[in-house]
Amino acid sequence: MKRRLTAGGIVKHFFQGLLVLAPITITLFALYWIFNTIDNLFPKELVPAAYRIKGLGFVIVILFIILMGYLSSSFIIGRIFDLFDRLLEKTPFIRYIYTSVKDLFDAVVGEKRKFDHPVLVSIYSPDVWEIGFITQTDMHLVGMPDMVAVYVPQSYAVAGKLYVVHRTRIRPLNQVSAGEAMKFAVSGGVVNMEIGEHTESPLNSQA
């Protein structure tokens, strides 16, 4: 029995194809953009024309970053980096930009990661909860020892808000990883959170 292709069927198949191709296309485009951006960071003029191939700059930049990470772990070079770090932190105007960027990277991928304790936080109503991440477990420096700082990401955006709430309005997500919680929050809750091993909340350690 032959299936008749109606106008409604065409529209349905169009959106079904869009649903399949859009995530793949956007992902590939994002990877292509990242590759080109990193590849263009290395000045092509430093390489002889005969050796200028696509991707060479990408490889050189990645190797340079790895080299800097390796050198910074050595004692002598590490002290030089620390000296340069302190110099930038004390330079007027520049220090505000440098310290903000540095603290952001430390919070996301550094040894002092802050977004690794997902929680449910009640802000506007006792019956409404949002997914956030504890960034400070004690606000005694501003005279609020019973308050905690929680960063709440926004769905489908790179922005978010910081709230200072009482610790009783926090419910730790001890069996959800930070990555799963962030993915769930940013996606607007359309993806499922995978339950993992139980982890200790920083609030419990201060109880």
N, C-alpha and C positions, 0 to 999 in steps of 0.2 A: 504494500500500500504506500503510495507516494505521499509525502508530506507537502502541503501547500505552503509556500512562503508568502506570508502576508506582511503588510506594512508594520503591524505590531511585532511580528516575529523578527523582522529586520532590525527594528529598534532594540529589541531584547538581545539579539545576538551581538549588536554593536556594543552595547554596554557590558555584555559578558566578555567580549574581546578586550574592551577597555580595562575591565577589572583584572584581566590576566596580564595584559601587556604593560599597564601603567607602572606597577611596582618594579617590574624588571627594567623598564626603560629608565625610570627615575634613578634606580640604583646604579645602572651602568653609566648614566650621564654624570652622576655624582662622583663615581670612581674615576671617570675620564677627566672631569674637571680638577679633581685633587691631583691626579697624575700630571696633567699639564701645568698646573700651578707650581708644583714642586719642581718639575722638569725645567721650567723657565726661571727658577730662582738662580740657577747657575749660569753665569755669563757665557754665552756661546763663543764670544771673541777669544776666550782663553784656550779654546780647543782648535787645532788646525782644521781647515775646511774638509780635509779628506776623512777626518774622524768624527765629524758632526753627525751623529745618528740620533734618532728619536729615542728617548729614554735614558740617554747617557747622563744628562743633567740630573734626572731623578735618582739614578744609582749613586752619583757623586754626592748629592745632597744627603741622602740617607746614610751613606758611609761616613760623611762628615759629622752628622748628628751622633752616630754610634761612637765615633772617635772622641767627640767632645764628652760624651757620657763616660767613656772609659778613662779619659785623662782626668776628669773631675774627681774620680774616685781615688786617684793617687795622692799622696800626701803633699808633695811640693806644688803640683799644678792645682790641687784642690785649694791650697792656701791662696794662690793667685786669684782663683775664681772668687773666693770668699772676700778678698781685698777689693776686687772690682765690684762685688755685690754690695759691700758696705759703702763704697764710694757712690754708687747709684742711689742707694737708700738715703744718703745725706745731701744729695744734690737738689737744690730747690726746684720745684715744679716737676722735674723729671722723676723724682722719688714717688710722687702720687701715681703716675702712670705705671712705673716699674713695679712698685709694691702691689698695686691692684692686680696687674697681670700675673705676677709671681704667686700671689696668694691664691688666685683663681686656679692656676695650674697645679699648685700644691694640693688644693682641695679636691681636684678632680682626679689627677693621676700621680701625684707625689706621695711621699711617705706619710704625709700628714693628711691623708684623704678625709674629707668631711662628709661627703655624700655616701656613707657606707652604713648608715643606721636608719633604715626606713621605718616610718611610724604612721599611724592614723592620728590626725589632730582635729579636734573640734574647735572651730574658731567663731563662727557666726551663730551657731545654734547647737544645743546639746544633742540633737538628733541628726545633725549633718556633720559628716566627717570628710576630711581631705587627706590625700597621701602626701607626706612630706619627709624631710630628712633632718635629723637633729644635727645642728652645727655647733651649738654650745650647750652644755648640760648644766651650766651654772652661770647666772647673770649677776653674781654678787658685786662685780665691778661697778655696776650701775645701781646698786642698792636693792637688787631683786634676787636674793639667793634661792627662792623657791620657783623662779621662772626659768624657762629654757628657750633657746632660739631654734626655730624650725623654718627651714626653707621649703616652700611649696612651689613646685614647677607648674607651669601652665600647659594645658593640652595644645598640641600642634603648634608649639612655639618654643623658642630658646629662652624666653623670659620666665620670670617667677617672682614671688614675693617672700619677704622675710617677716615672720611673726614672732613675737615674744609672748608666750602663753604659760599658764601655770602647769606644772608637771602632771597634775591630776587630769588634765585634758589631753593627755598623750596615751596612746595605746601602741606599744612596740609591735612591729611585724617581725618577730624573731625567726620565723620560718620562711621568710621571703627575702631573697637577695636584693641588694641595692639595684642591680641592673634590671631585675624583673619589676621592681617597684617603679623605677624611673620609666621603663617602657610602658607600663600600665597607665601611669599618670599622663605621660606625653601623648599617648595614643587616644586619650579620652576614655579609657576603659574598654576599648573594643577588642583588646587582646587578653588572653588568659594569663594569670600569674601562676608560675610553677612553684610548688612548695618544695623546699629543700631541707637541709639539716637545721636543727635548732641552734641559734646563735644568741649570745648574751647581749642584752641591751645595756648601753652605757648608763641608763637610769638605774638599773638594778645594782650596778657596782657602787652607786652612791647611797643606796638605801640603808 
